[in-house]
Amino acid sequence: MYEINLLKKLVALNTNSATKENYKECAQLIANETRKLGMKTKIIDVPAPDKKPRPNVLAELDVGAEKTLLLVTHYDIVPVGSGWHTNPLSLTIKNGKAFGRGVADDKGAIVEALGAVRNIRKSGKKSRFNIKLVCACDEEVGGKYGLRYVCQRHKKDVKADLALVIDSGLENIIVGCSGVIDGKITVKGKAWHAGYPHQADNPIYKAITIVEEIRKWGKKIEKRHSELKSPKGSPHRKVWNRLTVTVFKAGEKANVIPGEAVIEFDYRLLPEQKLSEAKKEIREVIKKINKKLGINSKLRILSEHSGYITDEHNPIVQEFKKYVTKIFGRKEIVGQLGAMDGTYTAAAGIPSIGFGPGGGNHHAPDEFIALKDIRKMKELIVKFCKG
């Protein structure tokens, strides 16, 4: 089976997003495959401050169609980790499943896409769509030198009528995702020996009151909802605002009152919420908390990521849904609670949806993808393209 043989080669390359090892080798392997399939191919190696390679593969099958489908995948993976029952860097087939790091996130998507192109080329029936494929790097660390760069600097290369991000599972059809702001609040105090607390200014107690105020505001904004439905199992019918304190750091020794406490938080925006307005809002909230409590904490934005929303009534989205229903059964159109690469393609002006590749245990031991899901995703792309 073409897809399994290719997946074996991809899994054998430990494309760890933390170390960037094997990025060049993997990009070249993919480029060699796309060229064999008659796709016009190029590798965009993005310069990065750490001098490590950031190759992104762009391939195109131009059949002279009026419309173009962009298939979005990535080849980088999270660290292998421990606790596996198989060799994570050697594809293992067992009970109808393929096991290995990256098979579900997102190397399985690459073989599904290339398997579909191969099928279309062999069938002889003309595709209704030109097909473009992006196999990006660094998705697991934000995509600054991956898809984000490609969509911002190479818009012509990714121009399409629909982007299918094959990196969001098979449970739903995704037409939008939440934006995110990660922030750090620093509270200063006066360090001193714990035996003399009257001579110290303990920042921990101040930080605790700030956390409580953040929690209260977080509960308040949960009442704000998007127009997009939430995935099944969510506590709200529509995608909602979420603010979560995720880090609390202070002190190093039991008998020393620290001079500083640090709070970090994750603020999930509505898909349609403007990032600039959300940043302004969170700054004003912290300013008000400081004033209320008489504390002079400092806020720093650590990272930010816009969300996006694609009109679910767009005819091409509805047509894609029709083919999904034929092959996978009925699926809801929803918004994703986490981030998704559709943000970058949508920012480039492309209606963007997420579906596939399938599998489970993402970022965990014994990551897998079902062989039937590889076949069905390939079939979905082929039938959608051929009509």
Secondary structure, DSSP 8 states (H G I E B T S, - for coil): -HHHHHHHHHHHS--BTTT-TTHHHHHHHHHHHHHHTT-EEEEEE---TT----EEEEEEE----SEEEEEEEE--B----S--SS-TTS-EEETTEEESTTIIIIIHHHHHHHHHHHHHHHH----SEEEEEEEES-GGGT-TTTHHHHHHH-HHHH--SEEEE--SEEEEEEEEE--EEEEEEEEE-B-EETT-GGG-B-HHHHHHHHHHHHHHHHHHHTT-EEEEE--TT-SSSEEE-EEEEEEEEE-SSTTEE-SEEEEEEEEE--TTS-HHHHHHHHHHHHHHHHHHHT---EEEEEEEE--EE--TT-HHHHHHHHHHHHHH---EEEEESS--THHHHHHTT--EEEEE---B-TTSTT-EEEHHHHHHHHHHHHHHHH-
